[in-house]
Amino acid sequence: MINFRFKIYNLRSLFLASLIVPIGFGLPAHNSTIIQDSPKEIIDQVWQIIYRDYMDSSGKYNSNKWIDLRQKLLSKSYDNKQSAYEAIRGMLASLDDPYTRFLDKKEFSQMKIDTSGELTGIGIQISIDETSKNIVVIATIEGSPAYNVGVLANDLIISIDGYETKGMSIENVVNLIRGKQGTEVSIGILRANKIINLSIIRERIDIKTVTSKINSLESGQKIGYIRIKQFTAKASKEMRKTIKSLESKGSDAYVIDLRNNPGGLLEASIDISRQLLDKGIIVSTKTKNSITDVRRARGNSLTSKPLAVLVNEASASASEILSGAIKDNNRGFLVGKKTYGKGLVQSVRPLMDGTGLTVTVAKYLTPKGIDIHLNGIKPNIKANLTKNKNQIITNNDLGTKYDYQYLVAEKLLLKILDRKSKAQSYLPSKSNFEKALAN
């Protein structure tokens, strides 16, 4: 089972608290007699939310055409709510935005599951590839059933219990994978043009959000390695405890590992950023009306020691907020691959009949104003996970001598520490990382 809170497209970090938009509030006038029956009221409520708050990221939205669409939809007759729901789904499909979706009562109820750091399922994060429309695995949760049977990031889910997923909505895929704890689900995945069929037992998964260790080097320096797997409700507290512990153990520098971290709670990423940043902007939120909500550091960071961040193609959403804040504020440097590029903000709206709507209402910008969505965050230093393409490493190898991206970060940190020991200032923005590596 996949829990909604772990899917890239609707992580709770991307949701804003919101109220139902009153019908007719500040919108184009229309003959009210044709929208008094319940199905039409629901259609009009969804239409108005989009008209008032929708942030277009695809370029497919046109306000004049949207007004014309309202006239057409409300001129039709609807026998029941199901026919109205289909009209709503068709209306939203015209936006070409996979993150703006209508949810029936069951789907909306599932959406409201709290991000406590626990879930029942197989432990994968999924999304829809916006080009091919395939269901793609963004990451697997360490220790989960999917992880234990070998499901990998970038696997394509092509079938579930014999049903082909091509053309399915995310909701339909989730409903097929969902099930009771202890039951089995059969997943067909496509990897490197090879089909692999797996049987997975659904389980309750307790996510250990933050893990850490001290790597003591021959030079006597100590590197604190911290891996953040998910920005859950408990991540910030765990991170605070971890940094204080590593500081007490004499850590000289830090490597923060955000690889395969699909995101999570916005507030968790902001609080963790504040633990590492003493000053500067963390992230800003831009709506369709160009109103920005700027979040800043508060001058109470837990450490000022040299910092490197590891990222890859599966680092998304809240991970991109943290890595963007570190990079743009010159607090540290990024090593790895360009991040996923998920920087849209979704608001969850309850509708009058108990159904719901997720609507894209804003986008995230890095401190330097870079639009995270689709662009992603580029690392300062590009590096592969392994130096040898044929080398295979496990999660237990992360943050060790077998992890090439970590070794690149460690080498640069040692050069920074060496410069500091010679009374030179630690200024990542002035450091020539490529030259340091070559030396």
Secondary structure, DSSP 8 states (H G I E B T S, - for coil): ---GGGSGGG-GGG--------TTTTS----GGGG-SHHHHHHHHHHHHHHHH---SSS---HHHHHHHHHHHHTS--SSHHHHHHHHHHHHHTTT-TTSEEE-HHHHHHHT---SSEEEE--EEEEE-TTT--EEEEEE-TTSHHHHHT--TT-EEEEETTEE-TT--HHHHHHHH---TT-EEEEEEEETTEEEEEEEE-EEEE---EEEEEEE-TTS-EEEEEEE--B-TTHHHHHHHHHHHHHHTT--EEEEE-TT---B-HHHHHHHHHHH-SSSEEEEEEETT--EEEEE--S--S--S-EEEEE-TT--THHHHHHHHHHHTTSSEEEES------EEEEEEE-TTS-EEEEEEEEEE-TT--B-TTT----SEE--S-SSTT----GGGTTSTT-HHHHHHHHHHHHHHHHHHTT----GGG--HHHHHH-
